[in-house]
Amino acid sequence: MTKADLVEVVAKKASLTAKAAREAVVAVFGAVTDALKKGDKVVVTGFGTFMVRSRKSRTGRNPQTGATINIPARKTPGFTAGKALKKVVR
C-alpha cells in the first residue's frame, strides 16, 4: 500500500475529500516524525509503538577492498507492533 492508497482509504472510511484525507495523513506522519526527532516515543494503543533506537559503533569490512572500517554509532527509527495488530495479522 502506498501513501496515495492510504489517502484514498482514509477518504472513503472517514467520508472526507481527497484533499482533507491527504492533509490528515500528512499531519499524522508529520507528528510522528517530529516526536521521533525530539527523541520521544509515540504509542498508538492497539496498533504499536514508534521509537528511536540507538545502534552502537562497530567494526565492519569494506567488501571491495577487505579493509576494516569503523561504522559510527547512530540513531534509527523503530516500530514494535501492538498485541491487537499482531493478533489481526496472524
N, CA, C and O atoms as CSV, one atom per row, in Angstrom:
chain,resi,resn,atom,element,x,y,z
A,1,MET,N,N,0.852,-1.173,0.000
A,1,MET,CA,C,0.000,0.000,0.000
A,1,MET,C,C,0.896,1.233,0.000
A,1,MET,O,O,1.803,1.353,0.823
A,2,THR,N,N,0.637,2.131,-0.916
A,2,THR,CA,C,1.396,3.376,-0.996
A,2,THR,C,C,0.688,4.471,-0.197
A,2,THR,O,O,-0.424,4.285,0.299
A,3,LYS,N,N,1.356,5.600,-0.089
A,3,LYS,CA,C,0.766,6.728,0.624
A,3,LYS,C,C,-0.524,7.176,-0.072
A,3,LYS,O,O,-1.504,7.518,0.591
A,4,ALA,N,N,-0.520,7.172,-1.398
A,4,ALA,CA,C,-1.719,7.564,-2.155
A,4,ALA,C,C,-2.874,6.592,-1.880
A,4,ALA,O,O,-4.025,7.008,-1.746
A,5,ASP,N,N,-2.554,5.297,-1.797
A,5,ASP,CA,C,-3.583,4.306,-1.477
A,5,ASP,C,C,-4.139,4.544,-0.077
A,5,ASP,O,O,-5.345,4.444,0.148
A,6,LEU,N,N,-3.256,4.857,0.853
A,6,LEU,CA,C,-3.673,5.136,2.223
A,6,LEU,C,C,-4.595,6.351,2.275
A,6,LEU,O,O,-5.606,6.338,2.977
A,7,VAL,N,N,-4.249,7.384,1.544
A,7,VAL,CA,C,-5.090,8.593,1.494
A,7,VAL,C,C,-6.468,8.246,0.943
A,7,VAL,O,O,-7.480,8.737,1.444
A,8,GLU,N,N,-6.509,7.414,-0.070
A,8,GLU,CA,C,-7.783,7.018,-0.676
A,8,GLU,C,C,-8.651,6.247,0.324
A,8,GLU,O,O,-9.855,6.486,0.417
A,9,VAL,N,N,-8.047,5.335,1.059
A,9,VAL,CA,C,-8.788,4.546,2.047
A,9,VAL,C,C,-9.298,5.437,3.174
A,9,VAL,O,O,-10.440,5.295,3.611
A,10,VAL,N,N,-8.449,6.360,3.648
A,10,VAL,CA,C,-8.861,7.282,4.718
A,10,VAL,C,C,-10.025,8.144,4.243
A,10,VAL,O,O,-10.966,8.385,4.999
A,11,ALA,N,N,-9.969,8.607,3.003
A,11,ALA,CA,C,-11.045,9.442,2.458
A,11,ALA,C,C,-12.372,8.675,2.442
A,11,ALA,O,O,-13.417,9.227,2.784
A,12,LYS,N,N,-12.324,7.415,2.048
A,12,LYS,CA,C,-13.553,6.617,1.981
A,12,LYS,C,C,-14.088,6.292,3.369
A,12,LYS,O,O,-15.277,6.470,3.633
A,13,LYS,N,N,-13.215,5.816,4.259
A,13,LYS,CA,C,-13.672,5.387,5.583
A,13,LYS,C,C,-14.117,6.535,6.471
A,13,LYS,O,O,-15.013,6.364,7.297
A,14,ALA,N,N,-13.508,7.697,6.314
A,14,ALA,CA,C,-13.849,8.837,7.166
A,14,ALA,C,C,-14.778,9.828,6.469
A,14,ALA,O,O,-15.076,10.889,7.018
A,15,SER,N,N,-15.232,9.493,5.276
A,15,SER,CA,C,-16.108,10.372,4.491
A,15,SER,C,C,-15.513,11.764,4.342
A,15,SER,O,O,-16.174,12.770,4.598
A,16,LEU,N,N,-14.239,11.803,3.918
A,16,LEU,CA,C,-13.541,13.066,3.706
A,16,LEU,C,C,-13.253,13.244,2.225
A,16,LEU,O,O,-13.307,12.296,1.442
A,17,THR,N,N,-12.948,14.482,1.862
A,17,THR,CA,C,-12.491,14.714,0.498
A,17,THR,C,C,-11.070,14.191,0.385
A,17,THR,O,O,-10.406,13.961,1.396
A,18,ALA,N,N,-10.606,14.004,-0.832
A,18,ALA,CA,C,-9.244,13.506,-1.039
A,18,ALA,C,C,-8.223,14.492,-0.464
A,18,ALA,O,O,-7.210,14.081,0.102
A,19,LYS,N,N,-8.491,15.781,-0.611
A,19,LYS,CA,C,-7.572,16.798,-0.099
A,19,LYS,C,C,-7.510,16.760,1.430
A,19,LYS,O,O,-6.427,16.830,2.011
A,20,ALA,N,N,-8.661,16.648,2.074
A,20,ALA,CA,C,-8.709,16.603,3.537
A,20,ALA,C,C,-8.034,15.327,4.056
A,20,ALA,O,O,-7.328,15.361,5.064
A,21,ALA,N,N,-8.254,14.213,3.371
A,21,ALA,CA,C,-7.628,12.960,3.783
A,21,ALA,C,C,-6.114,13.035,3.627
A,21,ALA,O,O,-5.378,12.555,4.489
A,22,ARG,N,N,-5.639,13.639,2.526
A,22,ARG,CA,C,-4.201,13.799,2.300
A,22,ARG,C,C,-3.585,14.649,3.402
A,22,ARG,O,O,-2.511,14.330,3.913
A,23,GLU,N,N,-4.266,15.733,3.768
A,23,GLU,CA,C,-3.768,16.611,4.835
A,23,GLU,C,C,-3.732,15.871,6.177
A,23,GLU,O,O,-2.806,16.056,6.966
A,24,ALA,N,N,-4.736,15.041,6.430
A,24,ALA,CA,C,-4.780,14.280,7.678
A,24,ALA,C,C,-3.633,13.272,7.747
A,24,ALA,O,O,-2.973,13.149,8.779
A,25,VAL,N,N,-3.399,12.559,6.658
A,25,VAL,CA,C,-2.317,11.568,6.623
A,25,VAL,C,C,-0.963,12.259,6.781
A,25,VAL,O,O,-0.110,11.796,7.538
A,26,VAL,N,N,-0.772,13.353,6.072
A,26,VAL,CA,C,0.493,14.106,6.175
A,26,VAL,C,C,0.682,14.632,7.591
A,26,VAL,O,O,1.798,14.621,8.110
A,27,ALA,N,N,-0.398,15.092,8.222
A,27,ALA,CA,C,-0.316,15.616,9.583
A,27,ALA,C,C,0.067,14.520,10.578
A,27,ALA,O,O,0.876,14.758,11.474
A,28,VAL,N,N,-0.502,13.334,10.431
A,28,VAL,CA,C,-0.180,12.225,11.334
A,28,VAL,C,C,1.283,11.828,11.177
A,28,VAL,O,O,2.001,11.690,12.167
A,29,PHE,N,N,1.725,11.645,9.933
A,29,PHE,CA,C,3.120,11.270,9.706
A,29,PHE,C,C,4.068,12.369,10.180
A,29,PHE,O,O,5.141,12.081,10.711
A,30,GLY,N,N,3.676,13.612,9.991
A,30,GLY,CA,C,4.495,14.731,10.453
A,30,GLY,C,C,4.614,14.760,11.970
A,30,GLY,O,O,5.686,15.032,12.512
A,31,ALA,N,N,3.510,14.480,12.650
A,31,ALA,CA,C,3.528,14.467,14.111
A,31,ALA,C,C,4.414,13.339,14.641
A,31,ALA,O,O,5.154,13.532,15.605
A,32,VAL,N,N,4.340,12.170,14.017
A,32,VAL,CA,C,5.189,11.049,14.426
A,32,VAL,C,C,6.660,11.397,14.174
A,32,VAL,O,O,7.513,11.148,15.026
A,33,THR,N,N,6.950,11.967,13.017
A,33,THR,CA,C,8.320,12.348,12.671
A,33,THR,C,C,8.864,13.372,13.652
A,33,THR,O,O,9.995,13.237,14.119
A,34,ASP,N,N,8.078,14.398,13.973
A,34,ASP,CA,C,8.519,15.432,14.908
A,34,ASP,C,C,8.799,14.861,16.293
A,34,ASP,O,O,9.781,15.232,16.936
A,35,ALA,N,N,7.937,13.961,16.750
A,35,ALA,CA,C,8.130,13.356,18.066
A,35,ALA,C,C,9.403,12.515,18.089
A,35,ALA,O,O,10.164,12.564,19.056
A,36,LEU,N,N,9.635,11.743,17.029
A,36,LEU,CA,C,10.843,10.924,16.978
A,36,LEU,C,C,12.095,11.788,16.873
A,36,LEU,O,O,13.143,11.443,17.419
A,37,LYS,N,N,11.982,12.908,16.171
A,37,LYS,CA,C,13.113,13.824,16.049
A,37,LYS,C,C,13.525,14.361,17.416
A,37,LYS,O,O,14.708,14.584,17.669
A,38,LYS,N,N,12.544,14.566,18.297
A,38,LYS,CA,C,12.814,15.041,19.663
A,38,LYS,C,C,13.313,13.910,20.563
A,38,LYS,O,O,13.818,14.165,21.656
A,39,GLY,N,N,13.174,12.663,20.108
A,39,GLY,CA,C,13.583,11.520,20.916
A,39,GLY,C,C,12.443,10.924,21.716
A,39,GLY,O,O,12.660,10.042,22.547
A,40,ASP,N,N,11.223,11.400,21.475
A,40,ASP,CA,C,10.057,10.887,22.189
A,40,ASP,C,C,9.583,9.569,21.573
A,40,ASP,O,O,9.951,9.213,20.454
A,41,LYS,N,N,8.768,8.871,22.331
A,41,LYS,CA,C,8.155,7.630,21.884
A,41,LYS,C,C,6.707,7.937,21.520
A,41,LYS,O,O,6.055,8.726,22.204
A,42,VAL,N,N,6.197,7.328,20.459
A,42,VAL,CA,C,4.810,7.522,20.039
A,42,VAL,C,C,4.084,6.196,20.199
A,42,VAL,O,O,4.405,5.219,19.522
A,43,VAL,N,N,3.099,6.165,21.104
A,43,VAL,CA,C,2.348,4.946,21.374
A,43,VAL,C,C,0.935,5.105,20.810
A,43,VAL,O,O,0.199,6.010,21.204
A,44,VAL,N,N,0.567,4.221,19.890
A,44,VAL,CA,C,-0.778,4.194,19.330
A,44,VAL,C,C,-1.408,2.904,19.847
A,44,VAL,O,O,-1.144,1.819,19.330
A,45,THR,N,N,-2.233,3.039,20.862
A,45,THR,CA,C,-2.823,1.878,21.520
A,45,THR,C,C,-3.569,1.013,20.518
A,45,THR,O,O,-4.372,1.512,19.729
A,46,GLY,N,N,-3.301,-0.273,20.554
A,46,GLY,CA,C,-3.935,-1.212,19.648
A,46,GLY,C,C,-3.212,-1.356,18.319
A,46,GLY,O,O,-3.533,-2.250,17.535
A,47,PHE,N,N,-2.239,-0.487,18.054
A,47,PHE,CA,C,-1.509,-0.546,16.789
A,47,PHE,C,C,-0.038,-0.853,17.015
A,47,PHE,O,O,0.481,-1.850,16.514
A,48,GLY,N,N,0.633,0.014,17.776
A,48,GLY,CA,C,2.045,-0.230,18.034
A,48,GLY,C,C,2.743,0.995,18.586
A,48,GLY,O,O,2.115,2.006,18.899
A,49,THR,N,N,4.073,0.881,18.698
A,49,THR,CA,C,4.891,1.936,19.272
A,49,THR,C,C,6.024,2.286,18.318
A,49,THR,O,O,6.756,1.413,17.851
A,50,PHE,N,N,6.153,3.579,18.037
A,50,PHE,CA,C,7.276,4.091,17.261
A,50,PHE,C,C,8.284,4.643,18.255
A,50,PHE,O,O,7.904,5.343,19.194
A,51,MET,N,N,9.575,4.336,18.064
A,51,MET,CA,C,10.596,4.809,18.997
A,51,MET,C,C,11.903,5.033,18.250
A,51,MET,O,O,12.064,4.624,17.100
A,52,VAL,N,N,12.835,5.697,18.938
A,52,VAL,CA,C,14.169,5.896,18.395
A,52,VAL,C,C,15.073,4.854,19.052
A,52,VAL,O,O,15.125,4.744,20.277
A,53,ARG,N,N,15.774,4.102,18.233
A,53,ARG,CA,C,16.703,3.099,18.743
A,53,ARG,C,C,18.128,3.574,18.490
A,53,ARG,O,O,18.403,4.236,17.489
A,54,SER,N,N,19.026,3.233,19.401
A,54,SER,CA,C,20.432,3.606,19.260
A,54,SER,C,C,21.248,2.382,18.871
A,54,SER,O,O,21.122,1.314,19.469
A,55,ARG,N,N,22.079,2.557,17.868
A,55,ARG,CA,C,22.996,1.493,17.460
A,55,ARG,C,C,24.393,1.861,17.924
A,55,ARG,O,O,24.815,3.008,17.775
A,56,LYS,N,N,25.105,0.913,18.476
A,56,LYS,CA,C,26.467,1.148,18.939
A,56,LYS,C,C,27.398,1.201,17.734
A,56,LYS,O,O,27.082,0.679,16.665
A,57,SER,N,N,28.547,1.836,17.924
A,57,SER,CA,C,29.545,1.814,16.858
A,57,SER,C,C,30.120,0.401,16.784
A,57,SER,O,O,30.194,-0.308,17.788
A,58,ARG,N,N,30.520,0.009,15.587
A,58,ARG,CA,C,31.041,-1.341,15.415
A,58,ARG,C,C,32.070,-1.365,14.292
A,58,ARG,O,O,32.194,-0.417,13.516
A,59,THR,N,N,32.791,-2.454,14.227
A,59,THR,CA,C,33.792,-2.625,13.187
A,59,THR,C,C,33.169,-3.399,12.039
A,59,THR,O,O,32.507,-4.417,12.243
A,60,GLY,N,N,33.390,-2.899,10.828
A,60,GLY,CA,C,32.864,-3.555,9.638
A,60,GLY,C,C,33.988,-3.829,8.655
A,60,GLY,O,O,35.162,-3.622,8.963
A,61,ARG,N,N,33.620,-4.295,7.473
A,61,ARG,CA,C,34.622,-4.608,6.457
A,61,ARG,C,C,34.151,-4.077,5.121
A,61,ARG,O,O,32.997,-4.277,4.742
A,62,ASN,N,N,35.034,-3.401,4.403
A,62,ASN,CA,C,34.721,-2.908,3.075
A,62,ASN,C,C,34.719,-4.115,2.135
A,62,ASN,O,O,35.752,-4.768,1.990
A,63,PRO,N,N,33.597,-4.430,1.494
A,63,PRO,CA,C,33.525,-5.628,0.667
A,63,PRO,C,C,34.415,-5.563,-0.582
A,63,PRO,O,O,34.803,-6.604,-1.112
A,64,GLN,N,N,34.738,-4.365,-1.053
A,64,GLN,CA,C,35.564,-4.244,-2.256
A,64,GLN,C,C,37.045,-4.469,-1.960
A,64,GLN,O,O,37.743,-5.159,-2.702
A,65,THR,N,N,37.513,-3.871,-0.855
A,65,THR,CA,C,38.942,-3.945,-0.552
A,65,THR,C,C,39.266,-4.928,0.560
A,65,THR,O,O,40.405,-5.382,0.669
A,66,GLY,N,N,38.296,-5.260,1.377
A,66,GLY,CA,C,38.535,-6.147,2.510
A,66,GLY,C,C,39.097,-5.406,3.720
A,66,GLY,O,O,39.390,-6.015,4.749
A,67,ALA,N,N,39.244,-4.093,3.589
A,67,ALA,CA,C,39.800,-3.289,4.681
A,67,ALA,C,C,38.795,-3.163,5.820
A,67,ALA,O,O,37.586,-3.106,5.595
A,68,THR,N,N,39.312,-3.123,7.039
A,68,THR,CA,C,38.470,-2.950,8.221
A,68,THR,C,C,38.129,-1.469,8.365
A,68,THR,O,O,39.000,-0.607,8.248
A,69,ILE,N,N,36.858,-1.188,8.618
A,69,ILE,CA,C,36.417,0.198,8.812
A,69,ILE,C,C,35.596,0.297,10.087
A,69,ILE,O,O,35.034,-0.691,10.562
A,70,ASN,N,N,35.536,1.495,10.627
A,70,ASN,CA,C,34.738,1.740,11.819
A,70,ASN,C,C,33.383,2.307,11.381
A,70,ASN,O,O,33.331,3.312,10.672
A,71,ILE,N,N,32.313,1.676,11.793
A,71,ILE,CA,C,30.962,2.156,11.498
A,71,ILE,C,C,30.501,2.915,12.738
A,71,ILE,O,O,30.369,2.320,13.807
A,72,PRO,N,N,30.252,4.225,12.613
A,72,PRO,CA,C,29.913,5.033,13.798
A,72,PRO,C,C,28.543,4.708,14.385
A,72,PRO,O,O,27.685,4.138,13.710
A,73,ALA,N,N,28.349,5.078,15.650
A,73,ALA,CA,C,27.054,4.919,16.318
A,73,ALA,C,C,26.048,5.839,15.654
A,73,ALA,O,O,26.405,6.897,15.136
A,74,ARG,N,N,24.794,5.430,15.672
A,74,ARG,CA,C,23.744,6.282,15.103
A,74,ARG,C,C,22.399,5.911,15.680
A,74,ARG,O,O,22.227,4.855,16.289
A,75,LYS,N,N,21.455,6.800,15.473
A,75,LYS,CA,C,20.083,6.558,15.913
A,75,LYS,C,C,19.276,6.137,14.699
A,75,LYS,O,O,19.529,6.597,13.585
A,76,THR,N,N,18.305,5.263,14.914
A,76,THR,CA,C,17.468,4.770,13.829
A,76,THR,C,C,16.028,4.634,14.324
A,76,THR,O,O,15.813,4.303,15.490
A,77,PRO,N,N,15.042,4.882,13.465
A,77,PRO,CA,C,13.655,4.719,13.899
A,77,PRO,C,C,13.301,3.245,14.035
A,77,PRO,O,O,13.818,2.399,13.305
A,78,GLY,N,N,12.414,2.951,14.976
A,78,GLY,CA,C,11.978,1.579,15.181
A,78,GLY,C,C,10.486,1.520,15.419
A,78,GLY,O,O,9.862,2.512,15.797
A,79,PHE,N,N,9.927,0.355,15.195
A,79,PHE,CA,C,8.497,0.143,15.398
A,79,PHE,C,C,8.295,-1.224,16.025
A,79,PHE,O,O,8.895,-2.208,15.590
A,80,THR,N,N,7.461,-1.287,17.034
A,80,THR,CA,C,7.065,-2.542,17.649
A,80,THR,C,C,5.549,-2.651,17.547
A,80,THR,O,O,4.821,-1.777,18.018
A,81,ALA,N,N,5.085,-3.722,16.935
A,81,ALA,CA,C,3.647,-3.914,16.757
A,81,ALA,C,C,2.983,-4.219,18.092
A,81,ALA,O,O,3.559,-4.900,18.941
A,82,GLY,N,N,1.766,-3.710,18.273
A,82,GLY,CA,C,0.994,-3.957,19.482
A,82,GLY,C,C,0.285,-5.301,19.419
A,82,GLY,O,O,0.241,-5.945,18.370
A,83,LYS,N,N,-0.269,-5.716,20.550
A,83,LYS,CA,C,-0.955,-7.009,20.636
A,83,LYS,C,C,-2.089,-7.130,19.620
A,83,LYS,O,O,-2.210,-8.145,18.934
A,84,ALA,N,N,-2.910,-6.100,19.528
A,84,ALA,CA,C,-4.068,-6.160,18.634
A,84,ALA,C,C,-3.640,-6.313,17.182
A,84,ALA,O,O,-4.247,-7.083,16.438
A,85,LEU,N,N,-2.609,-5.596,16.771
A,85,LEU,CA,C,-2.127,-5.688,15.388
A,85,LEU,C,C,-1.538,-7.066,15.118
A,85,LEU,O,O,-1.775,-7.648,14.059
A,86,LYS,N,N,-0.775,-7.586,16.069
A,86,LYS,CA,C,-0.197,-8.922,15.910
A,86,LYS,C,C,-1.296,-9.972,15.768
A,86,LYS,O,O,-1.199,-10.886,14.949
A,87,LYS,N,N,-2.341,-9.825,16.579
A,87,LYS,CA,C,-3.438,-10.788,16.557
A,87,LYS,C,C,-4.166,-10.770,15.220
A,87,LYS,O,O,-4.525,-11.827,14.701
A,88,VAL,N,N,-4.391,-9.586,14.653
A,88,VAL,CA,C,-5.101,-9.457,13.386
A,88,VAL,C,C,-4.273,-10.043,12.241
A,88,VAL,O,O,-4.825,-10.654,11.326
A,89,VAL,N,N,-2.958,-9.859,12.288
A,89,VAL,CA,C,-2.091,-10.312,11.204
A,89,VAL,C,C,-1.950,-11.830,11.208
A,89,VAL,O,O,-1.785,-12.431,10.146
A,90,ARG,N,N,-2.009,-12.456,12.364
A,90,ARG,CA,C,-1.860,-13.922,12.424
A,90,ARG,C,C,-2.894,-14.595,11.644
A,90,ARG,O,O,-2.920,-15.824,11.583
